[in-house]
Amino acid sequence: MTPASVMPVYRYRAFISYSHQDKSWADWLHKVLETYAIPKRLVGQVTAAGVVPARLAPIFRDRDELASATDLGRQVNEALAQSADLIVICSPHSASSPWVNAEVLAFKRLGCSERIFCLIVDGEPNASDLPGREAEECFAPALRFRLDADGQPTTEHTEPIAADARAGKDGKTNAKLKLIAGLLDLGFDALKRRELQRRTRRMAALATLALVVMAVTTALAIAALIARHAAVVSSQAAERRQKQAEDLVGFMLGDLNDKLQQVSRLDIMEAVDNQAMNYFQSLPTNDVTDAALAQRAKALEKIGSVRLDQGELPAAMASFQAASKLAATLAEAAPADTPRQLAYARILAYIGMSQWYQGQLDMAQQSFESAQAVLQRVGPHATKDLSLQFELTTIDNNMGHVLEARGRLDEATIQYGSMLALCRKLVAARPERTEWTVQLGAAHNNLGKMALLHGDLATAVGEYTADDMIESALAERAPRDNSQRESMLTVRAILGRTLALTGDIETGMRDLQQAVDIATQLTRVDPKNTGLQDDLARYAAQLARLKRLHGDLSGAQALIVQSLSLLLGLTRQAPTDTGLRRELAEAQMEQAAQSLAAGKSDAAYAQVQAAVDILGPLQVRQPDDRVTLLAAMGAKLLLANASADRQAAQQLRAEVLKSVQTPKSGRGDTRLLALQVQALLALGRKAEAQPLIQQLWDSGYRDAELLAILHRERIAYPVNTTFQKKLLAANGGTDRKSE
């Protein structure tokens, strides 16, 4: 439930670089990555690489040689720039390939060195350093050496991140999982455990499913033969038997498809859907009824969804577009027929998703708007159809995410607001529908994030409180569901942090303490769960900050020691996890702030410098990530405070003011404004800070760190009673201090 960071939008999940003598490896890797289904329990989690998707597609794989090593060509350069990661297939062939070396250099020069992953298939890493074994080298020169500030190779060695597919090493399966874990910034152990669980379930279901499919397809063939034979004997009997065949096809495309999807059997789904299409193609043209036409559209939709899950986006789009033509004909012929309109809108939404996955945001938005228009047209004819209303919430959610990705926050907020209103009606009508309750929580979460980015603290607290209540109720409903308890502790921590920003530091500490306590309990139940260890480390550091600002320095120090111990261990296990590295830097910043509070300036300077060294490359890699930006700005201000060099300190503060201009939207974020005020006051530019201080006061921002700075500068900053009333109203009149 942690709000997703604002991530760059890439067209490709990864770019595969390889020597064409290793083409068979490239073919294998491209297929396994694009067809790999992420375990459902991991989908939707937020990592440093963004929200974990259901699929890794699309993956770019170039198939043309270059005229020279320095001329990559426009298409390849564009693909590199539009790829989140680079995967290099490493062998003696690729190590000596000027093409591979040029692609690695180009990707590094984009500032993406940390997102390069290697798959060793032959040769030996760093064999160039071993006399007589130079020919075994599998790493291209650009992989083995760092670049200087001008983007030129140096003599300083670097250690590439590699998975080893060779026999006796990781092997193909583990190497594949290691690559996927790296691309998604997930722990390898967690991914492998989920994969083993899924494989066990598949094996258990395979025999039963195979028998079901065989029985269904056999019955279908018999039904079709009976229908044709009966046409000769009796037209009435033929129609009856054809109806039976259509019903059987309906089962194949409905319940059977749903069951196969639950156990991730895309291969059998594909066979069933293709068999259904064979049946339709066997019918004479004069036998195409509206029911058969609707089933044909549904078959094409199902085939498209399988292709989508397999990462075959062009093939999926072709199926959806063919289905759309049939569904549009049926929908136009019966505008008051709600099921037909729902089917048409759903197919349009699938088209939008396919476009979204390919980075075509404008086209995706148009498709979602078309789907929304279809549903709105049928609305007057089906005002009580809850399924239609739920489809509208999904469209609102999709459109909101597209708008958010494009930086159009105001429009995204409108979509999320519409989603919230519909979800409230749905849950009120059917409170037992868990998926509708989950959708309601997502709507509150979306709106809380939007409010925080716009500096509306009262609304942010209200939305997060609503989300907290939903998560708590779901956790109470399923007390043994540790995953749900983890979601609850995350929301509780978010709410506590946000309340502390409004000056309610005691409630903020209480909520964060509850999050730390629950995380501690869960880590005892599952001590090898690195995700829970991360939760504990992150929220312990955040609680330490509030305790320090509240005057409990000894309690803060104990928490930060625990946090740093956990984070150092986690980063050693996953050195490429950018989220963990940022959290480590934030914990080091808190440790430095505690050292400053204890009068240990030298120790503070060294501690915060270590944080700056981590955050600098992360900010280059993710310039639009709000959390990283806030951490980097805070680290520079802290470094300036700990520095004995006044000129260097002033330069750091000037850099912070320059960073404030970086965000494309959400500049009213009170956290950004507070850092800007801190920098201006330290530079002696009090007059420039005054309008921002007024803006913070109007918003109700009362973070303890800002209050201490304003008190030191003798700037009046009384409690904003109007805001306090607004905050109380946003929480439905409930004062959480008294809970």
C-alpha positions in Angstrom: 0.0 0.0 0.0 3.0 2.3 -0.1 2.3 5.0 -2.7 4.3 4.2 -5.9 7.1 6.5 -6.6 6.9 8.6 -9.8 8.9 6.4 -12.1 10.2 7.2 -15.6 8.0 5.7 -18.3 10.0 3.3 -20.5 8.8 1.7 -23.7 10.8 -1.5 -23.1 11.4 -3.4 -19.9 14.8 -4.4 -21.1 17.2 -4.3 -24.1 19.1 -7.5 -24.9 22.6 -7.0 -26.2 24.4 -10.0 -27.7 26.7 -11.3 -30.3 24.8 -12.9 -33.2 26.9 -16.1 -32.7 24.9 -16.4 -29.4 21.6 -16.0 -31.2 20.2 -19.3 -29.8 20.7 -17.9 -26.2 19.1 -14.6 -27.2 16.1 -16.4 -28.7 15.7 -18.4 -25.5 16.2 -15.4 -23.1 13.8 -13.2 -25.1 11.1 -15.9 -25.0 11.4 -16.8 -21.3 11.4 -13.2 -20.2 8.4 -12.1 -22.3 6.3 -15.2 -21.4 7.2 -15.3 -17.7 4.2 -14.7 -15.5 5.1 -12.9 -12.3 3.7 -14.7 -9.2 0.4 -13.1 -8.3 1.4 -12.5 -4.7 4.3 -10.3 -5.9 2.3 -8.4 -8.6 1.4 -4.9 -7.5 4.2 -4.6 -4.9 6.2 -1.3 -5.0 10.0 -1.6 -5.4 12.6 0.8 -6.5 11.9 -0.3 -10.1 8.2 0.7 -9.7 5.1 -1.3 -9.4 5.7 -5.0 -10.1 3.8 -5.9 -13.3 2.2 -9.1 -14.3 4.5 -9.4 -17.3 8.0 -8.1 -18.3 7.0 -7.4 -21.9 8.1 -5.8 -24.1 11.7 -6.8 -24.3 13.8 -5.2 -27.2 16.1 -7.5 -29.1 17.9 -6.0 -32.1 18.6 -8.4 -35.0 20.7 -6.3 -37.4 24.5 -5.9 -37.5 26.1 -2.5 -37.5 28.3 -1.0 -40.2 30.8 0.1 -37.6 31.2 -0.1 -33.8 30.6 3.6 -33.2 27.4 3.9 -35.3 24.6 2.3 -33.4 21.9 3.8 -35.6 18.9 5.8 -34.7 16.6 2.8 -34.0 19.0 1.1 -31.6 19.9 4.4 -29.8 16.2 5.2 -29.4 15.6 1.7 -28.0 18.4 2.0 -25.5 17.1 5.3 -24.3 13.6 3.8 -24.0 14.7 0.7 -22.1 14.6 0.5 -18.3 17.4 -2.1 -18.2 20.2 -3.6 -20.4 20.8 -7.3 -20.4 24.1 -8.5 -21.9 24.6 -12.1 -23.0 28.2 -12.7 -22.0 30.5 -15.0 -23.9 33.9 -14.8 -25.6 31.9 -13.9 -28.8 30.2 -10.9 -27.2 33.4 -9.9 -25.3 35.1 -9.3 -28.7 32.0 -7.8 -30.4 32.4 -4.1 -31.1 28.6 -4.0 -31.4 28.0 -5.3 -27.9 30.7 -3.0 -26.5 29.1 0.1 -28.2 25.7 -0.8 -26.8 27.0 -1.1 -23.3 28.9 2.2 -23.6 25.8 4.0 -25.0 23.7 2.7 -22.1 26.3 3.7 -19.5 26.5 7.2 -21.0 22.7 7.5 -20.4 23.6 7.3 -16.6 22.2 3.8 -16.3 25.3 1.8 -15.2 23.5 0.4 -12.2 20.7 -1.1 -14.4 23.0 -3.4 -16.5 22.6 -7.1 -15.9 24.8 -9.9 -17.4 23.9 -13.5 -18.4 27.1 -15.6 -18.6 26.6 -18.4 -21.1 30.3 -19.3 -22.0 33.9 -18.3 -21.2 35.2 -16.9 -17.9 34.7 -13.5 -16.2 37.8 -11.3 -16.1 39.9 -13.9 -17.8 41.7 -11.0 -19.5 43.6 -10.5 -16.2 44.9 -14.1 -16.3 48.0 -14.6 -18.5 47.3 -17.1 -21.3 43.6 -17.2 -20.8 42.6 -13.9 -22.5 40.6 -15.7 -25.2 38.2 -17.0 -22.5 37.1 -13.5 -21.5 33.3 -13.2 -21.5 32.9 -9.5 -20.4 33.1 -6.8 -23.0 35.6 -4.0 -22.1 32.8 -1.5 -21.4 31.4 -3.9 -18.8 34.7 -4.3 -17.0 35.7 -0.6 -16.6 34.1 2.5 -15.2 33.5 5.6 -17.3 34.9 9.0 -16.4 32.8 12.3 -16.2 33.1 12.7 -20.0 31.7 9.2 -20.6 35.1 7.7 -21.6 36.4 4.3 -20.3 38.9 4.5 -17.5 41.3 1.9 -16.1 39.3 1.5 -13.0 37.7 -2.0 -12.8 34.0 -2.5 -12.0 32.2 -5.7 -11.2 29.2 -6.4 -13.4 26.0 -7.8 -11.9 25.8 -11.3 -13.4 23.7 -14.4 -13.4 25.6 -17.5 -14.6 23.7 -20.0 -16.8 26.7 -22.3 -17.3 26.5 -25.9 -16.2 27.7 -26.3 -12.6 26.9 -22.6 -11.8 23.4 -21.1 -11.5 22.0 -23.1 -14.4 19.4 -21.7 -16.8 16.4 -21.7 -14.4 18.1 -20.0 -11.5 19.9 -17.6 -13.9 16.6 -16.6 -15.4 15.1 -16.0 -12.0 18.1 -14.0 -10.9 17.7 -11.7 -13.9 14.0 -11.3 -13.3 14.6 -10.5 -9.6 17.2 -7.9 -10.7 14.9 -6.3 -13.3 12.1 -5.9 -10.7 14.3 -5.1 -7.7 12.9 -8.2 -5.9 14.7 -10.6 -3.7 15.9 -13.7 -5.5 14.9 -16.0 -2.6 11.3 -14.6 -2.5 10.9 -15.0 -6.3 12.3 -18.5 -6.3 10.0 -19.5 -3.4 6.9 -18.2 -5.2 8.0 -19.9 -8.4 8.4 -23.3 -6.6 4.9 -22.9 -5.0 3.4 -22.1 -8.3 5.1 -25.0 -10.0 3.7 -27.4 -7.4 0.2 -26.1 -7.9 0.5 -26.4 -11.6 1.6 -30.1 -11.4 -1.3 -30.9 -9.1 -3.8 -29.3 -11.4 -2.4 -30.5 -14.7 -3.9 -34.0 -14.8 -7.4 -32.9 -13.8 -7.3 -30.0 -16.2 -6.1 -32.1 -19.1 -9.0 -34.5 -18.6 -11.5 -31.7 -18.4 -10.2 -30.1 -21.7 -10.2 -33.5 -23.4 -13.8 -34.1 -22.4 -14.9 -30.7 -23.4 -13.2 -30.7 -26.8 -14.5 -34.2 -27.5 -18.0 -33.2 -26.6 -17.7 -30.1 -28.8 -16.7 -32.2 -31.8 -19.6 -34.6 -31.2 -22.0 -31.8 -30.8 -20.9 -30.2 -34.0 -21.3 -33.4 -35.9 -24.7 -34.0 -34.4 -25.8 -30.5 -35.4 -24.7 -31.0 -39.0 -26.3 -34.4 -39.3 -29.5 -33.2 -37.7 -29.7 -30.3 -40.2 -30.4 -33.0 -42.9 -33.1 -34.7 -40.7 -34.8 -31.8 -39.1 -34.0 -28.1 -39.0 -35.7 -27.7 -35.6 -33.4 -30.5 -34.2 -30.4 -28.9 -35.8 -31.1 -25.5 -34.1 -31.5 -27.2 -30.8 -28.3 -29.2 -31.1 -26.4 -26.1 -32.4 -27.7 -24.3 -29.3 -26.2 -27.1 -27.2 -22.9 -26.8 -29.0 -22.9 -23.0 -28.4 -23.6 -23.5 -24.7 -20.7 -25.9 -24.6 -18.5 -23.3 -26.3 -19.8 -20.8 -23.8 -18.6 -23.0 -20.9 -15.2 -23.3 -22.6 -14.8 -19.6 -23.0 -16.2 -18.8 -19.5 -15.9 -21.1 -16.5 -13.2 -23.3 -18.0 -11.1 -20.4 -19.0 -11.5 -18.8 -15.6 -10.3 -22.0 -13.8 -7.4 -22.4 -16.2 -6.4 -18.8 -15.5 -6.4 -19.3 -11.8 -3.7 -22.0 -12.1 -1.8 -20.0 -14.8 -2.3 -22.6 -17.5 -1.9 -20.3 -20.5 -1.0 -23.2 -22.8 -4.2 -25.1 -22.2 -6.2 -21.9 -22.3 -4.7 -21.2 -25.7 -5.6 -24.7 -26.9 -9.2 -24.4 -25.7 -9.7 -21.0 -27.2 -8.2 -22.1 -30.5 -10.5 -25.1 -30.5 -13.5 -22.8 -30.0 -12.3 -20.7 -33.0 -12.1 -23.9 -35.1 -15.7 -24.6 -34.3 -16.8 -21.2 -35.4 -14.9 -21.4 -38.7 -16.5 -24.8 -39.4 -20.0 -23.3 -39.4 -21.7 -22.4 -42.7 -22.0 -18.7 -43.2 -25.8 -18.8 -42.9 -25.5 -20.4 -39.4 -23.9 -17.3 -37.8 -26.4 -16.2 -35.2 -26.0 -13.2 -32.9 -25.1 -15.7 -30.1 -22.4 -17.3 -32.3 -21.1 -13.8 -33.2 -20.9 -12.9 -29.5 -19.1 -16.1 -28.7 -16.7 -15.5 -31.6 -15.9 -12.0 -30.2 -15.4 -13.5 -26.7 -13.0 -16.2 -28.1 -10.9 -13.5 -29.8 -10.9 -11.5 -26.6 -9.8 -14.6 -24.6 -7.1 -15.4 -27.2 -5.9 -11.7 -27.0 -5.8 -11.9 -23.2 -3.6 -15.0 -23.4 -1.3 -13.3 -25.9 -1.2 -10.3 -23.5 -0.2 -12.5 -20.6 2.4 -14.1 -22.8 3.9 -10.7 -23.7 3.0 -11.0 -27.4 1.6 -7.5 -27.6 1.2 -7.2 -31.4 -0.6 -10.5 -31.6 -2.8 -9.5 -28.6 -3.7 -6.2 -30.2 -4.7 -8.0 -33.5 -7.0 -10.3 -31.5 -8.5 -7.5 -29.5 -9.1 -5.3 -32.6 -10.8 -8.2 -34.4 -13.0 -8.8 -31.3 -13.7 -5.1 -31.2 -15.2 -5.1 -34.7 -17.6 -7.9 -33.9 -18.5 -6.5 -30.4 -19.1 -3.0 -31.9 -21.6 -4.5 -34.4 -23.5 -6.3 -31.7 -23.4 -3.3 -29.4 -24.7 -0.8 -32.0 -27.6 -3.2 -32.9 -28.8 -3.3 -29.3 -27.9 -0.1 -27.4 -30.0 -1.1 -24.4 -28.5 -4.6 -24.1 -26.2 -4.2 -21.1 -24.1 -7.4 -21.5 -23.3 -6.4 -25.1 -22.2 -3.0 -24.0 -20.1 -4.4 -21.2 -18.4 -6.8 -23.5 -17.6 -4.1 -26.0 -16.3 -1.7 -23.3 -14.1 -4.5 -21.8 -12.5 -5.2 -25.2 -11.8 -1.4 -25.7 -10.2 -1.4 -22.2 -8.0 -4.4 -23.2 -6.9 -2.4 -26.3 -6.0 0.5 -24.0 -4.0 -1.8 -21.7 -2.0 -3.2 -24.7 -1.2 0.4 -25.8 -0.3 1.4 -22.3 2.2 -1.5 -22.0 3.8 -0.3 -25.2 4.2 3.2 -23.9 1.5 4.7 -26.2 -0.1 6.9 -23.5 -2.1 9.1 -25.9 -3.6 6.1 -27.6 -4.2 4.3 -24.4 -6.1 7.3 -23.0 -8.3 7.5 -26.1 -9.2 3.8 -25.8 -10.0 4.1 -22.1 -12.2 7.2 -22.9 -14.0 5.2 -25.6 -14.7 2.4 -23.1 -15.9 4.9 -20.6 -18.2 6.5 -23.2 -19.8 3.1 -24.0 -20.5 2.4 -20.4 -21.9 5.8 -19.8 -24.2 5.5 -22.8 -25.7 2.3 -21.4 -25.9 3.7 -17.9 -29.5 5.1 -18.2 -30.7 1.6 -19.3 -28.9 -0.2 -16.4 -28.7 2.1 -13.4 -28.8 -0.8 -11.0 -26.3 -3.0 -12.8 -23.4 -3.3 -10.3 -21.1 -5.1 -12.7 -21.3 -2.1 -15.0 -20.5 0.2 -12.1 -17.5 -1.9 -11.2 -16.2 -1.8 -14.7 -16.4 2.0 -14.6 -14.2 2.1 -11.5 -11.6 0.1 -13.3 -11.7 2.5 -16.2 -11.3 5.4 -13.8 -8.4 3.8 -12.2 -6.7 3.1 -15.5 -7.3 6.5 -16.9 -6.0 8.1 -13.6 -2.7 6.1 -13.8 -2.2 7.2 -17.4 -2.8 10.8 -16.6 -0.6 10.6 -13.5 2.2 9.1 -15.6 1.9 12.1 -18.0 2.1 14.6 -15.1 -1.5 15.7 -15.4 -2.2 15.4 -11.7 -5.4 17.5 -11.6 -7.1 15.3 -14.2 -5.8 12.2 -12.5 -7.4 13.4 -9.3 -10.8 13.8 -11.0 -10.6 10.2 -12.2 -9.7 8.9 -8.8 -12.5 10.9 -7.3 -15.0 9.3 -9.7 -13.6 5.9 -8.8 -14.0 6.6 -5.1 -17.7 7.6 -5.5 -18.6 4.5 -7.5 -16.7 2.2 -5.1 -18.5 3.6 -2.1 -21.9 2.7 -3.8 -20.7 -0.8 -4.7 -19.4 -1.6 -1.2 -22.6 -0.3 0.3 -24.6 -2.6 -1.9 -22.4 -5.7 -1.6 -20.1 -5.4 1.4 -19.2 -9.1 1.1 -17.5 -8.6 -2.2 -13.8 -8.4 -1.1 -12.6 -7.2 -4.5 -14.9 -4.2 -4.4 -13.6 -3.3 -0.9 -10.1 -3.6 -2.1 -10.9 -1.3 -5.0 -12.3 1.2 -2.5 -9.1 1.1 -0.6 -7.1 1.7 -3.8 -9.2 4.8 -4.6 -8.6 6.3 -1.1 -4.9 5.5 -1.5 -4.7 7.2 -4.9 -6.4 10.3 -3.6 -4.2 10.4 -0.5 -1.1 10.4 -2.7 -2.6 13.2 -5.0 -3.5 15.3 -1.9 0.0 15.0 -0.5 1.6 16.0 -3.8 -0.6 19.1 -3.9 0.1 20.1 -0.3 -3.4 19.3 1.0 -2.5 17.7 4.3 -6.0 17.5 5.7 -7.3 15.6 2.7 -4.3 13.3 2.6 -4.8 12.4 6.3 -8.5 11.8 5.7 -7.9 9.5 2.7 -5.1 7.6 4.5 -7.3 7.2 7.5 -10.1 5.7 5.4 -7.5 3.4 3.8 -6.2 2.4 7.2 -9.7 1.5 8.4 -10.3 -0.7 5.3 -7.0 -2.5 5.7 -7.6 -3.0 9.5 -11.0 -4.5 8.8 -9.7 -6.9 6.2 -6.9 -7.9 8.6 -9.4 -8.5 11.3 -11.5 -10.6 8.9 -8.5 -12.8 8.1 -6.3 -12.7 11.3 -4.0 -15.5 10.0 -3.3 -13.7 6.7 0.2 -12.2 7.4 0.2 -10.6 4.0 -2.8 -8.6 5.0 -1.3 -7.7 8.3 1.8 -6.4 6.4 -0.5 -4.2 4.3 -2.1 -2.9 7.4 1.2 -2.0 9.1 2.3 -0.2 5.9 -0.8 2.0 5.8 -0.6 2.6 9.5 3.0 3.9 9.1 2.0 6.1 6.2 -0.8 7.6 8.2 1.5 8.2 11.2 4.1 10.0 9.1 1.4 12.2 7.5 -0.1 13.1 10.9 3.4 14.0 12.2 3.6 16.5 9.3 0.5 18.2 10.7 2.1 18.6 14.2 0.5 15.5 15.8 3.8 14.0 16.6 2.5 11.9 19.5 -0.1 10.1 17.3 2.5 9.8 14.6 4.9 8.0 16.9 2.1 5.8 18.2 1.2 4.7 14.7 4.8 4.1 13.7 5.4 2.2 16.9 2.5 -0.1 16.1 3.9 -0.6 12.6 7.3 -1.5 14.1 5.7 -3.9 16.6 3.7 -5.7 14.0 6.7 -6.0 11.7 8.8 -7.4 14.6 6.1 -10.0 15.3 6.0 -11.0 11.6 9.8 -11.3 11.3 9.8 -13.7 14.2 7.2 -15.9 12.5 9.1 -15.7 9.2 12.7 -14.7 10.0 14.0 -15.2 6.4 11.4 -12.9 4.9 13.5 -9.9 3.6 10.4 -7.9 2.8 9.4 -7.9 6.5 12.9 -7.1 7.5 12.8 -4.1 5.2 9.5 -2.9 6.7 11.0 -3.1 10.2 14.2 -1.3 9.2 12.3 1.5 7.3 9.8 2.2 10.0 12.3 1.9 12.8 14.3 4.7 11.1 11.2 6.9 10.6 10.2 6.4 14.3 13.7 7.2 15.4 13.4 10.6 13.6 10.2 11.5 15.4 11.6 10.3 18.8 14.7 12.5 18.3 12.6 15.5 17.4 10.4 14.8 20.4 13.5 14.8 22.7 14.0 11.1 23.2 17.6 10.8 21.9 18.4 7.5 23.6 15.3 5.9 22.2 16.1 7.2 18.7 19.6 5.9 18.9 18.5 2.4 19.8 16.1 2.3 16.8 18.6 3.6 14.3 21.2 1.0 15.4 18.6 -1.7 14.7 17.6 -0.1 11.4 21.2 0.2 10.1 22.0 -3.3 11.2 19.1 -4.7 9.2 19.7 -2.4 6.1 23.4 -3.2 5.9 22.6 -6.9 5.9 19.8 -6.5 3.3 22.0 -4.4 1.0 24.8 -6.9 1.1 22.3 -9.6 0.0 20.8 -7.4 -2.7 23.4 -4.7 -3.7 21.5 -3.7 -6.8 18.2 -2.9 -4.9 18.0 0.8 -5.3 15.1 1.1 -2.8 17.2 -0.6 -0.1 20.1 1.7 -0.8 18.0 4.8 -0.6 16.6 3.5 2.8 20.1 2.9 4.0 21.0 6.5 3.0 18.0 7.8 4.9 19.0 5.8 8.0 22.5 7.2 7.7 21.0 10.7 7.6 19.1 10.1 10.8 22.2 8.7 12.4 24.0 11.9 11.3 21.2 14.1 12.7 21.5 12.3 16.0 25.3 12.8 16.0 24.7 16.5 15.4 22.2 16.6 18.3 24.8 15.1 20.5 27.4 17.7 19.4 29.5 15.2 17.3 29.9 17.2 14.1 32.8 15.2 12.6 31.0 11.9 13.0 27.8 13.5 11.6 29.7 14.8 8.5 31.1 11.4 7.7 27.7 9.7 8.2 25.8 12.1 6.0 28.5 12.1 3.4 28.1 8.4 3.0 24.4 9.0 2.5 25.1 11.7 -0.2 27.4 9.3 -2.0 24.6 6.7 -2.2 21.8 9.2 -3.2 23.8 11.1 -5.9 23.8 8.2 -8.4 20.3 7.2 -7.5 19.0 10.7 -8.3 20.8 10.6 -11.7 19.1 7.3 -12.4 15.7 8.3 -11.2 15.4 12.1 -11.5 11.6 12.2 -11.2 11.4 10.0 -8.2 9.9 12.2 -5.4 11.2 10.1 -2.5 14.8 10.1 -3.8 14.6 13.9 -4.5 13.4 14.7 -1.0 16.1 12.5 0.5 18.9 14.0 -1.6 17.8 17.5 -0.8 17.6 16.7 2.9 21.0 15.1 2.9 22.7 18.1 1.3 21.1 20.4 3.9 22.3 18.1 6.7 25.8 17.9 5.1 25.9 21.7 5.0 24.9 21.9 8.7 27.7 19.5 9.6 30.4 21.1 7.4 33.1 23.4 8.8 33.6 25.0 5.4 31.1 27.8 5.2 31.5 28.4 1.4 31.0 24.7 0.7 27.9 24.7 3.0 26.4 27.7 1.1 27.0 26.0 -2.2 25.1 22.9 -1.0 22.1 25.0 0.1 22.1 26.8 -3.3 22.0 23.3 -5.0 19.0 22.4 -2.9 17.1 25.5 -4.1 18.0 24.6 -7.7 16.6 21.1 -7.1 13.2 22.5 -6.1 12.7 23.5 -9.7 13.1 19.9 -10.9 9.6 18.4 -10.4 7.3 18.8 -13.4 4.2 18.8 -11.1 3.3 18.7 -7.4 5.5 21.7 -6.5 3.0 22.5 -3.7 4.2 19.4 -1.8 4.7 20.8 1.7 7.8 18.6 2.1 9.5 20.4 -0.8 8.4 23.8 0.5 9.8 23.0 4.0 13.2 22.1 2.6 13.2 25.2 0.5 12.5 27.4 3.5 15.3 25.7 5.5 17.8 26.4 2.7 16.7 30.1 2.3 16.9 30.8 6.0 20.4 29.2 6.2 21.4 31.5 3.3 20.1 34.5 5.1 17.3 35.1 2.6 14.6 35.5 5.1 12.4 37.8 3.0 12.3 35.2 0.2 11.3 32.5 2.7 8.4 34.5 4.2 5.8 33.8 1.4 6.7 30.1 1.6 6.4 30.0 5.4 3.0 31.6 5.0 2.0 28.9 2.4 3.2 26.2 4.8 1.2 27.8 7.7 -1.9 27.9 5.5 -1.5 24.2 4.6 -1.3 23.3 8.3 2.3 21.9 8.0 3.9 21.7 11.5 6.7 19.2 11.2 8.8 19.4 14.3 12.0 20.0 12.4 10.6 23.1 10.7 9.1 24.4 14.0 12.6 24.1 15.6 14.2 26.1 12.8 11.5 28.8 12.9 11.9 29.1 16.7 15.6 29.5 16.3 15.1 32.2 13.7 12.5 33.9 16.0 9.8 33.6 13.3 6.2 33.4 14.7 4.3 30.3 13.6 1.2 29.9 15.8 -1.2 26.9 15.5 -3.5 27.3 12.6 -6.9 26.6 14.3 -8.8 26.8 11.0 -6.7 24.0 9.7 -7.1 21.9 12.8 -10.9 22.1 12.4 -10.5 21.2 8.8 -8.3 18.2 9.8 -10.9 17.1 12.3 -13.6 17.3 9.7 -11.6 15.4 7.2 -11.4 12.5 9.7 -15.1 12.5 10.2 -14.9 14.4 13.5 -12.7 11.7 15.1 -9.7 12.9 17.2 -7.2 10.0 16.8 -5.2 11.2 19.8 -7.9 9.9 22.1 -8.2 6.5 20.5 
